[in-house]
Amino acid sequence: MTIDDPARPETPEAPPSDTTPAAPTTPSTPPTPTTPATTTTPRKQKADTWSALRPLVLRLHFYAGVLVAPFLLVAAASGLLYALSFQAEKVVYAHELEVPVGETTLPLSQQVTIARKVNPNGTVTAVWPGAEPGATTRVLMADPDVPEDTSLAVFVDPYTGDVRGRLPSFGSSGALPLRTWIDGLHADLHLGENGRNYSELAASWLWVIALGGLLLWLGRRRKSRRALFVPEGGAKSRRRTLSWHGSVGLWAVTGLVLLSATGLTWSRYAGENIGAVQDGLGGATPTLTATVGGAAGGSSEHEGHGGGHTGGTTAQGPDVGLDKVLESARAAGIDSPRISLVLPSEGKGYVVKETDTQFPLQLDSVAVNPADGAVIDQLRFADHPLLAKLTRIGIDAHTGVFLGLFNQLALAALALALILLILWGYRMWWLRRPGRPAARGAWRKVPVTMLLPLLAVTAVVAWFVPLLGISLVLFLTVDLALGLVSRARRKATAG
C-alpha cells in the first residue's frame, strides 16, 4: 500500500509517445486516414479541474494551517478541558449540589426565605428547584460582590432547609466557578472583548482548513480504498504521519465543520451577520409576553428585581407566591423536572421556563400574573421557527448540554483529534522543511471560468466572516512580500 508524497506533484499517466514507429504499409494498401479524438470524458474533465485547483488548495491549506494552528491549538486544548469540566464540577462541588434524599420537601417559598436570611444583601432573581431526588435547590441572587453577568447561587437542602453553600453561578447552564473559568479561557483567554478575536479567528478558519484537507485527502491516488479510512502502518516516518493526519481528519471533518459553524453563531463579528440573516429568513427566536396586562414587548429573559416574592402583598402589589405560581405553570403544561422560576420586575409577571436541553428538548415557558396566578402567555418550543430550533440545538451541542455525557465525550474526542491533527501537521512540515508545498502563482493555473466564481464566493465569505477576510488579506500580503524578496535575491545572485 502506497500513498504519494504531497511534496511531489501528481504525475499523470504518460501519453502515447509521438515517436512510436507507425505500422508499415504496402503500396497496394493505402493508409487509412484517422481523425484525432477530440472528446473529453467526464472523468478526464474532473481530473483536469482538480489538477488546476490542487496547488491552490494545497497552498491555502498549508499556510492557513501553519499560521492559524496556534489559535486552533489553544481553542482545542481549552475546549477539551471544558468538555471534561461538567463531570469535574459534580465532583468538586458535590457538597453544594447533592444531599441525602428525605421523605418530604419544603415549600419553595420557605426555601427562598431561608436563602434570603443567609444573604440579606442579595436580591432574589430566580429559583431552580432540584431536578432529581437528592439535588439541592439553587436560589439565584443579584449581588454586588459577584462579577457582572453572574449571580450568587445559594444552595438549599429541599428536605431540611440547611444551606449547603454559596457560589457564583454563570449563564443559563448555571456554570460554577471551575467551569466558568475554563469557559472564559476557551472564549477569550480571560482578556475580555479583545480576547474574543482569538476564538473567532480560530472558528473562522477551522471549516476552511478542514474542508481543504478533506479535498486534498480524497484527491490522492491510492492502491486501496482502505487507506482512505485507516492509517497506514509500517511506512516511512513522514508517510505514516501523513496517513494518520489524513484518515483521522476524514473521520473528524464533519464534527469540526459543525463546531466551526456553531462557534461562529455567537462570535463578535460573524455572529452579528449570522443573526441578521437568520432574522431576515424569519428564524428569530420568539419571546414571551410577560407584561402584566398583556402589553406586547415582554421578554422571557428579564431579570427580577422584586426582592424575592414569597407570597402576600409586596411593593409591587399582591403576590400569590412561588408555590402557587409553580402550580399554575404545571397546570399549563410545564412538566419538566428541570425548570427555572424567574421572579417579576416592575410591571412584569413571573416566568417559568423549562430548561431541559437534553434530547428530547423540553424548553416551553409560561408567564404567570403574580396577583392571581393566572397564565398571561405561553410559548412552546414546538412553535419556534425551524432556524431558531436548529440554532438552539447547535449551540447546546457545542456547549455540551444537548446529549449530556455522550455530547461531552464527543466534544472531548473532537478536541483531542484536532490537537493531534495540528501536531501531525507541524511534524510533517518539520520533516519536509523548508516546507513550501506549492509554488507561488498557483491561482494563474486555474481556468478563468473557475477562477472568477471562486473569487466571487471568496469575497462574499470574507465579508460575511470578517476575521477570515482580514487574515486572508494579510496572508496574501505576506506571501506577496516574501515572493518579491525572494525574486530580488535571485536577481542579485544572478548579477
Secondary structure as UniProt FT lines:
FT   TURN            6..7
FT   TURN            18..19
FT   TURN            27..28
FT   HELIX           42..92
FT   HELIX           94..97
FT   HELIX           108..118
FT   TURN            120..121
FT   STRAND          123..128
FT   TURN            133..134
FT   STRAND          137..142
FT   TURN            144..145
FT   TURN            148..149
FT   STRAND          150..156
FT   TURN            158..160
FT   STRAND          163..170
FT   TURN            171..174
FT   HELIX           177..188
FT   TURN            189..190
FT   TURN            192..195
FT   HELIX           196..218
FT   HELIX           226..229
FT   HELIX           237..265
FT   HELIX           270..280
FT   TURN            281..282
FT   TURN            292..293
FT   TURN            296..297
FT   TURN            300..301
FT   STRAND          312..314
FT   TURN            315..316
FT   STRAND          317..319
FT   HELIX           322..331
FT   TURN            332..333
FT   STRAND          339..342
FT   TURN            346..347
FT   STRAND          350..354
FT   STRAND          365..368
FT   TURN            370..372
FT   STRAND          375..379
FT   HELIX           381..383
FT   HELIX           386..398
FT   TURN            399..400
FT   HELIX           404..431
FT   TURN            432..434
FT   HELIX           442..445
FT   HELIX           448..464
FT   HELIX           466..494
//
